[in-house]
């Protein structure tokens, strides 16, 4: 009886497929490695725009003209705030480069704000996309003075 049991065990172990061998035969590797993931420039631009706006000292994103057009677009029914305003991304297969245009609050140290923006943007983009951020170029296009009116008007309905 022990011979029969041993034969059954051998038969069972040889005939039952090993799950790791089966996956390797069918697809040629783990399921996570099959196929490609592409990330659009706009996705990286949104992530970078939101990360830059989170930094204290950043008043707005974009140049005066783009902010003016954005304010008009925001007032049109169905229009929404553009989180990509002031952000341009070039996305490759494994790397990305970003150009940001910001407006800094008066009194904030521009070098410190730029450093904080760069650190926040790199951390957010790399964490969310897995892409390596090779550079973040920042252009400070304006300084928001305390007594200046905002380019973006307050909504009439609250």
LUMDRENMAR-85052 format. One record per atom (N, C-alpha, C): x, y negated, z negated; atom name. Coordinates in Angstrom, 2 decimals. Atoms other than C-alpha are relative to their C-alpha. Layout:
residues N
{{X, Y, Z}, CA},
...
end
This chain:
residues 158
{{0.81, 1.18, 0.00}, N},
{{0.00, 0.00, 0.00}, CA},
{{0.86, -1.25, 0.00}, C},
{{-0.86, 1.17, 0.01}, N},
{{2.83, -2.34, -0.67}, CA},
{{0.59, -0.26, 1.39}, C},
{{-0.49, 0.19, -1.36}, N},
{{4.13, -1.74, 2.86}, CA},
{{-1.04, -0.73, 0.85}, C},
{{1.07, 0.64, -0.78}, N},
{{0.78, -2.73, 4.34}, CA},
{{-0.14, -1.47, -0.40}, C},
{{0.11, 1.37, 0.47}, N},
{{0.58, -5.86, 2.20}, CA},
{{1.17, -0.82, 0.52}, C},
{{-1.17, 0.72, -0.50}, N},
{{4.11, -6.83, 3.19}, CA},
{{-0.13, -0.24, 1.49}, C},
{{0.18, 0.18, -1.43}, N},
{{3.31, -6.28, 6.85}, CA},
{{-1.03, -1.09, 0.28}, C},
{{1.02, 1.03, -0.17}, N},
{{0.17, -8.43, 6.54}, CA},
{{0.58, -1.38, -0.31}, C},
{{-0.61, 1.28, 0.33}, N},
{{2.17, -11.17, 4.87}, CA},
{{0.91, -0.48, 1.13}, C},
{{-0.88, 0.37, -1.09}, N},
{{4.78, -11.11, 7.59}, CA},
{{-0.81, -0.41, 1.23}, C},
{{0.84, 0.31, -1.16}, N},
{{2.11, -11.07, 10.26}, CA},
{{-0.68, -1.36, -0.19}, C},
{{0.70, 1.25, 0.28}, N},
{{0.21, -13.91, 8.58}, CA},
{{0.96, -1.18, 0.07}, C},
{{-0.93, 1.12, 0.00}, N},
{{3.27, -16.09, 8.07}, CA},
{{0.54, -0.28, 1.40}, C},
{{-0.50, 0.23, -1.34}, N},
{{4.49, -15.58, 11.61}, CA},
{{-1.08, -0.54, 0.92}, C},
{{1.05, 0.42, -0.92}, N},
{{1.12, -16.09, 13.26}, CA},
{{-0.63, -1.32, -0.38}, C},
{{0.60, 1.28, 0.37}, N},
{{-0.05, -19.07, 11.24}, CA},
{{0.94, -1.12, 0.44}, C},
{{-0.87, 1.06, -0.53}, N},
{{1.23, -22.18, 12.94}, CA},
{{0.46, -0.95, -1.10}, C},
{{-0.56, 1.00, 0.90}, N},
{{3.48, -24.55, 11.06}, CA},
{{-0.48, -1.37, 0.50}, C},
{{0.56, 1.27, -0.48}, N},
{{1.74, -27.97, 11.21}, CA},
{{1.06, -0.95, 0.57}, C},
{{-1.02, 0.91, -0.52}, N},
{{5.01, -29.84, 11.74}, CA},
{{0.50, 0.46, 1.36}, C},
{{-0.44, -0.51, -1.29}, N},
{{6.04, -27.54, 14.59}, CA},
{{-1.08, -0.23, 1.05}, C},
{{1.09, 0.19, -0.94}, N},
{{2.61, -27.84, 16.19}, CA},
{{-0.03, -1.45, 0.51}, C},
{{0.00, 1.41, -0.40}, N},
{{2.75, -31.68, 16.19}, CA},
{{1.17, -0.30, 0.91}, C},
{{-1.17, 0.27, -0.82}, N},
{{6.23, -31.63, 17.64}, CA},
{{-0.18, 0.56, 1.41}, C},
{{0.20, -0.59, -1.32}, N},
{{5.20, -29.31, 20.46}, CA},
{{-0.98, -0.81, 0.83}, C},
{{1.04, 0.67, -0.76}, N},
{{2.11, -31.26, 21.47}, CA},
{{0.37, -1.42, 0.39}, C},
{{-0.19, 1.42, -0.29}, N},
{{3.01, -34.92, 21.18}, CA},
{{1.43, -0.47, 0.04}, C},
{{-1.39, 0.40, -0.04}, N},
{{6.73, -34.98, 20.82}, CA},
{{0.38, -0.98, -1.09}, C},
{{-0.37, 0.88, 1.10}, N},
{{7.08, -36.62, 17.41}, CA},
{{-1.18, -0.30, -0.88}, C},
{{1.08, 0.33, 0.92}, N},
{{5.06, -38.09, 14.63}, CA},
{{-1.03, -0.90, 0.69}, C},
{{1.04, 0.84, -0.62}, N},
{{1.76, -39.76, 15.53}, CA},
{{0.30, -1.49, -0.08}, C},
{{-0.30, 1.42, 0.15}, N},
{{3.07, -43.11, 14.27}, CA},
{{0.96, -0.51, 1.07}, C},
{{-0.99, 0.40, -1.00}, N},
{{5.78, -43.12, 16.95}, CA},
{{-0.52, 0.10, 1.43}, C},
{{0.54, -0.18, -1.35}, N},
{{3.50, -42.47, 19.91}, CA},
{{-0.65, -1.29, 0.47}, C},
{{0.59, 1.20, -0.57}, N},
{{2.70, -45.48, 22.06}, CA},
{{0.74, -1.26, -0.42}, C},
{{-0.62, 1.29, 0.26}, N},
{{3.59, -49.16, 21.90}, CA},
{{-1.02, -0.95, -0.61}, C},
{{0.82, 1.07, 0.54}, N},
{{2.23, -52.09, 19.96}, CA},
{{0.54, -1.31, 0.54}, C},
{{-0.42, 1.32, -0.46}, N},
{{2.32, -55.51, 21.58}, CA},
{{-0.76, -1.05, -0.80}, C},
{{0.59, 1.09, 0.78}, N},
{{1.66, -58.73, 19.72}, CA},
{{0.01, -1.25, 0.86}, C},
{{0.14, 1.20, -0.84}, N},
{{0.38, -61.77, 21.59}, CA},
{{0.64, -1.20, -0.66}, C},
{{-0.58, 1.24, 0.51}, N},
{{2.05, -65.15, 21.26}, CA},
{{-0.96, -0.71, -0.95}, C},
{{1.00, 0.69, 0.81}, N},
{{-1.19, -66.56, 19.84}, CA},
{{-0.13, 0.56, -1.40}, C},
{{0.07, -0.62, 1.33}, N},
{{-1.18, -64.09, 16.96}, CA},
{{1.13, -0.53, -0.88}, C},
{{-1.16, 0.50, 0.74}, N},
{{2.31, -65.15, 15.89}, CA},
{{-0.18, -1.49, -0.29}, C},
{{0.23, 1.43, 0.19}, N},
{{1.34, -68.81, 16.36}, CA},
{{-0.98, -0.26, -1.14}, C},
{{0.96, 0.16, 1.09}, N},
{{-1.66, -68.45, 14.04}, CA},
{{0.64, 0.28, -1.35}, C},
{{-0.65, -0.35, 1.26}, N},
{{0.37, -66.72, 11.35}, CA},
{{0.96, -1.10, -0.42}, C},
{{-0.98, 1.05, 0.31}, N},
{{3.12, -69.35, 11.56}, CA},
{{-0.69, -1.30, -0.37}, C},
{{0.73, 1.23, 0.30}, N},
{{0.63, -72.24, 11.59}, CA},
{{-0.59, 0.00, -1.40}, C},
{{0.58, -0.10, 1.35}, N},
{{-1.14, -71.03, 8.47}, CA},
{{1.09, -0.01, -1.07}, C},
{{-1.10, -0.04, 0.97}, N},
{{2.15, -70.31, 6.69}, CA},
{{0.64, -1.38, -0.17}, C},
{{-0.60, 1.34, 0.09}, N},
{{3.51, -73.78, 7.52}, CA},
{{-0.91, -0.95, -0.76}, C},
{{0.95, 0.89, 0.68}, N},
{{0.35, -75.53, 6.30}, CA},
{{-0.06, 0.25, -1.50}, C},
{{0.02, -0.33, 1.42}, N},
{{0.69, -73.76, 2.93}, CA},
{{1.11, -0.70, -0.79}, C},
{{-1.15, 0.61, 0.68}, N},
{{3.91, -75.65, 2.16}, CA},
{{-0.37, -1.41, -0.48}, C},
{{0.25, 1.32, 0.57}, N},
{{3.62, -78.66, -0.13}, CA},
{{0.90, -1.01, 0.71}, C},
{{-0.74, 1.02, -0.72}, N},
{{4.67, -81.80, 1.75}, CA},
{{-0.34, -0.04, 1.47}, C},
{{0.46, -0.01, -1.40}, N},
{{3.25, -80.75, 5.12}, CA},
{{-1.39, -0.60, 0.02}, C},
{{1.30, 0.66, -0.08}, N},
{{0.43, -83.17, 5.87}, CA},
{{-0.83, 0.56, 1.15}, C},
{{0.72, -0.48, -1.18}, N},
{{-0.50, -81.92, 9.35}, CA},
{{1.00, 0.66, 0.94}, C},
{{-0.81, -0.65, -1.02}, N},
{{0.76, -79.99, 12.34}, CA},
{{-0.30, -0.65, 1.34}, C},
{{0.17, 0.52, -1.34}, N},
{{1.33, -81.30, 15.84}, CA},
{{0.35, -1.47, 0.09}, C},
{{-0.29, 1.41, -0.24}, N},
{{2.05, -84.67, 17.42}, CA},
{{-1.27, -0.81, -0.16}, C},
{{1.16, 0.88, 0.13}, N},
{{-0.25, -87.66, 17.19}, CA},
{{-1.06, 0.27, 1.07}, C},
{{0.95, -0.25, -1.09}, N},
{{-1.82, -86.91, 20.57}, CA},
{{-0.75, 1.31, -0.21}, C},
{{0.68, -1.28, 0.19}, N},
{{-2.53, -83.26, 19.82}, CA},
{{-0.94, -0.05, -1.19}, C},
{{0.90, 0.14, 1.14}, N},
{{-4.02, -84.21, 16.44}, CA},
{{-1.24, -0.78, 0.38}, C},
{{1.16, 0.79, -0.45}, N},
{{-6.27, -86.80, 18.13}, CA},
{{-0.94, 0.87, 0.82}, C},
{{0.84, -0.90, -0.80}, N},
{{-7.50, -84.29, 20.70}, CA},
{{-0.63, 1.07, -0.89}, C},
{{0.54, -1.00, 0.91}, N},
{{-7.92, -81.76, 17.93}, CA},
{{-1.16, -0.54, -0.82}, C},
{{1.09, 0.61, 0.77}, N},
{{-10.07, -84.18, 15.92}, CA},
{{-1.25, -0.11, 0.85}, C},
{{1.16, 0.07, -0.91}, N},
{{-12.32, -84.69, 18.94}, CA},
{{-0.59, 1.39, 0.19}, C},
{{0.46, -1.37, -0.21}, N},
{{-12.51, -80.93, 19.55}, CA},
{{-0.73, 0.52, -1.24}, C},
{{0.63, -0.46, 1.24}, N},
{{-13.39, -80.34, 15.89}, CA},
{{-1.41, -0.56, -0.16}, C},
{{1.32, 0.63, 0.14}, N},
{{-16.39, -82.69, 16.16}, CA},
{{-1.01, 0.55, 0.99}, C},
{{0.91, -0.60, -0.99}, N},
{{-17.85, -80.86, 19.18}, CA},
{{-0.66, 1.20, -0.65}, C},
{{0.68, -1.16, 0.57}, N},
{{-20.53, -78.38, 18.11}, CA},
{{0.60, 1.30, 0.55}, C},
{{-0.60, -1.26, -0.38}, N},
{{-19.04, -74.92, 18.14}, CA},
{{1.52, -0.06, 0.01}, C},
{{-1.46, 0.14, 0.04}, N},
{{-15.49, -76.31, 17.99}, CA},
{{0.51, 0.40, -1.37}, C},
{{-0.58, -0.37, 1.28}, N},
{{-13.18, -75.10, 15.30}, CA},
{{1.40, -0.57, -0.11}, C},
{{-1.35, 0.49, 0.23}, N},
{{-9.94, -76.24, 13.73}, CA},
{{1.00, 0.94, 0.63}, C},
{{-1.02, -0.82, -0.64}, N},
{{-6.97, -75.03, 15.70}, CA},
{{1.17, 0.19, -0.96}, C},
{{-1.11, -0.28, 0.90}, N},
{{-4.50, -73.33, 13.40}, CA},
{{1.31, 0.10, 0.75}, C},
{{-1.22, -0.10, -0.79}, N},
{{-2.05, -73.07, 16.28}, CA},
{{0.53, -1.36, 0.44}, C},
{{-0.46, 1.34, -0.38}, N},
{{-1.77, -76.84, 16.75}, CA},
{{1.39, -0.25, -0.58}, C},
{{-1.35, 0.30, 0.45}, N},
{{1.90, -77.81, 16.59}, CA},
{{0.91, 1.21, -0.09}, C},
{{-0.80, -1.22, 0.07}, N},
{{3.15, -74.23, 16.94}, CA},
{{0.13, 0.61, 1.39}, C},
{{-0.25, -0.70, -1.26}, N},
{{4.74, -72.56, 19.95}, CA},
{{0.87, 1.20, -0.31}, C},
{{-0.76, -1.23, 0.26}, N},
{{5.94, -68.96, 19.84}, CA},
{{0.39, 0.67, 1.31}, C},
{{-0.46, -0.87, -1.08}, N},
{{7.96, -66.84, 22.23}, CA},
{{0.22, 1.37, -0.62}, C},
{{-0.03, -1.32, 0.61}, N},
{{7.41, -63.18, 21.45}, CA},
{{0.58, 1.01, 0.98}, C},
{{-0.58, -1.10, -0.77}, N},
{{9.58, -60.34, 22.73}, CA},
{{-0.48, 1.32, -0.57}, C},
{{0.41, -1.31, 0.50}, N},
{{9.38, -56.64, 21.98}, CA},
{{0.31, 0.18, -1.48}, C},
{{-0.38, -0.18, 1.40}, N},
{{11.20, -56.83, 18.64}, CA},
{{0.36, -1.31, -0.70}, C},
{{-0.39, 1.28, 0.58}, N},
{{11.99, -60.52, 18.11}, CA},
{{-0.95, -1.10, 0.43}, C},
{{0.80, 1.18, -0.36}, N},
{{10.25, -63.89, 18.13}, CA},
{{0.77, -1.26, -0.40}, C},
{{-0.56, 1.31, 0.31}, N},
{{11.30, -67.53, 18.15}, CA},
{{-1.16, -0.99, -0.07}, C},
{{1.10, 0.93, 0.23}, N},
{{9.13, -70.40, 16.93}, CA},
{{0.47, -1.45, 0.04}, C},
{{-0.19, 1.45, 0.04}, N},
{{8.94, -74.15, 17.49}, CA},
{{-1.20, -0.59, -0.72}, C},
{{1.07, 0.63, 0.76}, N},
{{6.91, -76.16, 14.97}, CA},
{{0.16, -1.50, 0.02}, C},
{{0.01, 1.46, 0.08}, N},
{{5.94, -79.81, 14.99}, CA},
{{-0.88, -0.37, -1.19}, C},
{{0.72, 0.29, 1.24}, N},
{{4.94, -81.17, 11.60}, CA},
{{-0.01, -1.49, -0.31}, C},
{{0.08, 1.34, 0.59}, N},
{{3.88, -84.38, 9.87}, CA},
{{0.20, 0.20, -1.49}, C},
{{-0.37, -0.14, 1.40}, N},
{{5.39, -84.79, 6.42}, CA},
{{-0.63, -1.13, -0.81}, C},
{{0.52, 1.02, 0.91}, N},
{{3.81, -86.62, 3.48}, CA},
{{1.13, -0.94, -0.42}, C},
{{-0.99, 0.98, 0.44}, N},
{{5.62, -89.84, 2.56}, CA},
{{0.45, 0.33, -1.41}, C},
{{-0.56, -0.27, 1.32}, N},
{{7.92, -89.31, -0.40}, CA},
{{0.58, 1.40, -0.13}, C},
{{-0.53, -1.37, 0.04}, N},
{{8.60, -85.64, 0.29}, CA},
{{1.37, 0.02, 0.67}, C},
{{-1.33, -0.13, -0.59}, N},
{{12.21, -84.72, 1.01}, CA},
{{-0.13, 0.86, 1.26}, C},
{{0.22, -0.68, -1.28}, N},
{{12.11, -83.79, 4.70}, CA},
{{0.83, 1.27, 0.11}, C},
{{-0.86, -1.19, -0.09}, N},
{{15.06, -81.39, 4.49}, CA},
{{-0.56, 1.15, -0.85}, C},
{{0.57, -1.03, 0.88}, N},
{{13.43, -79.54, 1.57}, CA},
{{-1.30, 0.56, 0.58}, C},
{{1.26, -0.46, -0.60}, N},
{{10.03, -79.39, 3.30}, CA},
{{0.31, 0.91, 1.19}, C},
{{-0.36, -0.81, -1.17}, N},
{{11.65, -78.08, 6.50}, CA},
{{0.54, 1.37, -0.43}, C},
{{-0.53, -1.27, 0.51}, N},
{{13.57, -75.42, 4.53}, CA},
{{-1.13, 0.90, -0.51}, C},
{{1.11, -0.78, 0.55}, N},
{{10.41, -74.34, 2.69}, CA},
{{-0.93, 0.52, 1.11}, C},
{{0.83, -0.43, -1.13}, N},
{{8.41, -74.22, 5.94}, CA},
{{0.68, 1.17, 0.70}, C},
{{-0.74, -1.06, -0.69}, N},
{{11.12, -72.13, 7.60}, CA},
{{-0.07, 1.31, -0.79}, C},
{{0.02, -1.21, 0.83}, N},
{{11.27, -69.68, 4.68}, CA},
{{-1.39, 0.62, -0.02}, C},
{{1.37, -0.51, 0.08}, N},
{{7.47, -69.36, 4.43}, CA},
{{-0.43, 0.63, 1.33}, C},
{{0.38, -0.50, -1.32}, N},
{{7.00, -68.89, 8.17}, CA},
{{0.72, 1.31, 0.31}, C},
{{-0.77, -1.22, -0.27}, N},
{{9.79, -66.31, 8.50}, CA},
{{-0.56, 1.16, -0.82}, C},
{{0.51, -1.07, 0.86}, N},
{{8.47, -64.31, 5.54}, CA},
{{-1.36, 0.49, 0.48}, C},
{{1.36, -0.40, -0.42}, N},
{{4.85, -64.34, 6.77}, CA},
{{0.02, 0.74, 1.34}, C},
{{-0.02, -0.62, -1.33}, N},
{{5.61, -63.51, 10.41}, CA},
{{0.67, 1.37, -0.05}, C},
{{-0.69, -1.30, 0.07}, N},
{{8.09, -60.74, 9.61}, CA},
{{-0.82, 1.02, -0.77}, C},
{{0.80, -0.94, 0.80}, N},
{{5.81, -59.20, 6.97}, CA},
{{-1.21, 0.50, 0.77}, C},
{{1.25, -0.37, -0.66}, N},
{{2.68, -59.24, 9.10}, CA},
{{0.20, 0.66, 1.36}, C},
{{-0.17, -0.52, -1.35}, N},
{{4.12, -58.39, 12.52}, CA},
{{1.11, 1.03, 0.12}, C},
{{-1.15, -0.89, -0.12}, N},
{{7.34, -56.50, 11.86}, CA},
{{1.03, -0.51, 0.99}, C},
{{-0.95, 0.60, -0.93}, N},
{{9.06, -58.75, 14.39}, CA},
{{1.10, -0.71, -0.77}, C},
{{-1.09, 0.77, 0.59}, N},
{{12.44, -60.26, 13.60}, CA},
{{-0.11, -1.43, 0.50}, C},
{{0.05, 1.42, -0.37}, N},
{{12.23, -64.06, 13.55}, CA},
{{1.45, -0.46, 0.15}, C},
{{-1.39, 0.39, -0.25}, N},
{{15.45, -65.24, 15.20}, CA},
{{0.24, -1.48, -0.25}, C},
{{-0.16, 1.42, 0.31}, N},
{{14.81, -68.97, 14.83}, CA},
{{-1.35, -0.67, -0.19}, C},
{{1.17, 0.85, 0.21}, N},
{{12.30, -71.50, 13.57}, CA},
{{0.50, -1.43, 0.12}, C},
{{-0.39, 1.39, -0.24}, N},
{{12.90, -74.94, 15.07}, CA},
{{-1.13, -0.91, -0.48}, C},
{{1.02, 0.89, 0.56}, N},
{{11.10, -77.74, 13.24}, CA},
{{0.28, -1.43, 0.46}, C},
{{-0.08, 1.40, -0.40}, N},
{{10.44, -81.19, 14.67}, CA},
{{-0.97, -0.78, -0.88}, C},
{{0.85, 0.86, 0.82}, N},
{{9.14, -83.80, 12.24}, CA},
{{-0.39, -1.18, 0.89}, C},
{{0.44, 1.01, -0.95}, N},
{{7.02, -86.04, 14.45}, CA},
{{-0.55, -1.26, -0.65}, C},
{{0.57, 1.17, 0.67}, N},
{{5.62, -88.40, 11.82}, CA},
{{0.09, 0.18, -1.50}, C},
{{0.10, 0.00, 1.46}, N},
{{5.43, -89.33, 8.16}, CA},
{{-1.34, -0.62, -0.34}, C},
{{1.31, 0.49, 0.40}, N},
{{2.00, -89.77, 6.60}, CA},
{{0.18, -0.92, -1.19}, C},
{{-0.09, 0.99, 1.08}, N},
{{1.95, -92.98, 4.56}, CA},
{{-1.26, 0.07, -0.85}, C},
{{1.16, -0.11, 0.89}, N},
{{-0.37, -93.14, 1.54}, CA},
{{-1.19, -0.86, 0.43}, C},
{{1.10, 0.91, -0.34}, N},
{{-2.41, -96.07, 2.91}, CA},
{{-0.51, 0.20, 1.43}, C},
{{0.47, -0.26, -1.36}, N},
{{-2.82, -94.67, 6.46}, CA},
{{-1.27, 0.84, -0.02}, C},
{{1.19, -0.84, -0.15}, N},
{{-6.14, -93.26, 7.55}, CA},
{{0.41, 1.28, 0.71}, C},
{{-0.23, -1.27, -0.69}, N},
{{-6.23, -89.67, 8.65}, CA},
{{-0.49, -0.12, 1.44}, C},
{{0.45, -0.06, -1.39}, N},
{{-6.46, -89.04, 12.38}, CA},
{{-1.27, 0.82, 0.12}, C},
{{1.17, -0.86, -0.04}, N},
{{-9.07, -86.43, 11.62}, CA},
{{-1.07, -0.60, -0.89}, C},
{{1.03, 0.64, 0.81}, N},
{{-12.28, -88.14, 10.47}, CA},
{{-0.72, 1.00, -0.90}, C},
{{0.79, -0.82, 0.91}, N},
{{-14.31, -86.85, 7.58}, CA},
{{-1.32, 0.39, 0.67}, C},
{{1.27, -0.38, -0.59}, N},
{{-17.39, -84.88, 8.60}, CA},
{{-1.13, -0.81, -0.62}, C},
{{1.12, 0.78, 0.52}, N},
{{-20.67, -86.79, 8.28}, CA},
{{-0.87, 0.80, -0.93}, C},
{{0.84, -0.87, 0.84}, N},
{{-22.46, -83.82, 6.76}, CA},
{{0.92, 0.82, -0.88}, C},
{{-0.83, -0.77, 0.92}, N},
{{-21.07, -82.19, 3.68}, CA},
{{-0.78, 1.14, -0.59}, C},
end
